[in-house]
């Protein structure tokens, strides 16, 4: 669990699929256009929006950050090659 001095980034999760990817595959994508200036943090806290039904409007999961890298959406989401933001 985070210590009182841990740096925590709150990640807004609009799609249950994104939370499942983070949980099962161990990664979370932040679109560059909406990324904060500081991403070198100790933890991610996942804020669940209305898409989560009864589990909405809460942070239920926190995960340690083990690293980060810059890549395109198409490299991460290989099942979506024609997505409008595939090359972002």
C-alpha positions in Angstrom: 0.0 0.0 0.0 1.1 3.6 -0.6 3.0 5.4 2.1 2.0 9.0 3.1 4.8 10.2 0.9 3.9 8.1 -2.2 3.1 10.0 -5.4 -0.2 8.7 -6.8 -1.8 9.4 -10.2 -5.5 9.0 -10.3 -6.4 7.4 -13.6 -10.0 7.8 -14.9 -11.4 4.5 -16.1 -14.3 5.0 -18.5 -14.5 1.4 -19.7 -14.5 -1.8 -17.7 -12.4 -3.4 -20.4 -9.5 -1.0 -19.5 -9.7 -2.0 -15.9 -9.7 -5.6 -16.8 -6.6 -5.1 -19.0 -4.8 -3.4 -16.1 -5.8 -6.1 -13.7 -5.0 -9.1 -15.9 -2.2 -7.9 -18.2 -0.7 -5.4 -15.8 -0.6 -2.3 -18.0 -2.7 0.9 -18.4 -2.6 3.3 -21.3 -2.7 7.0 -20.9 -3.4 8.9 -24.2 -0.5 11.4 -24.8 -3.0 14.2 -25.5 -4.4 13.9 -22.0 -1.3 12.7 -20.1 -0.2 14.8 -17.1 3.3 16.4 -17.2 4.4 14.0 -14.4 3.9 10.3 -15.0 6.8 9.1 -12.9 4.7 8.2 -10.0 4.7 5.4 -7.4 1.1 4.3 -7.8 -2.0 4.5 -10.0 -5.4 4.8 -8.4 -8.2 3.8 -10.8 -11.3 6.0 -10.5 -14.3 4.2 -11.9 -16.9 6.3 -13.8 -20.6 5.6 -14.5 -19.7 2.8 -16.8 -19.2 0.6 -13.7 -22.8 0.6 -12.5 -23.0 0.0 -8.8 -19.2 0.3 -8.5 -19.2 3.8 -10.1 -17.7 7.0 -8.6 -15.0 5.3 -6.5 -11.4 4.2 -6.4 -11.5 0.5 -5.7 -8.1 -0.5 -7.0 -4.6 0.9 -6.6 -1.5 -0.5 -8.3 2.2 0.1 -8.0 3.9 1.6 -11.1 6.7 -0.6 -12.3 7.7 1.4 -15.4 6.3 3.3 -18.3 7.1 3.7 -22.0 5.8 5.7 -25.0 4.1 3.6 -27.7 1.2 3.8 -30.1 -2.3 2.7 -29.4 -2.0 0.1 -32.3 0.9 -1.6 -30.6 -1.0 -2.0 -27.4 -4.5 -2.7 -28.8 -3.6 -5.0 -31.7 -7.2 -6.1 -32.1 -8.1 -2.5 -33.1 -5.9 -1.7 -36.1 -8.5 0.6 -37.7 -9.3 2.6 -34.6 -9.3 6.4 -35.4 -6.5 6.9 -32.9 -4.5 3.8 -33.8 -1.3 5.7 -34.6 -1.5 8.1 -31.6 
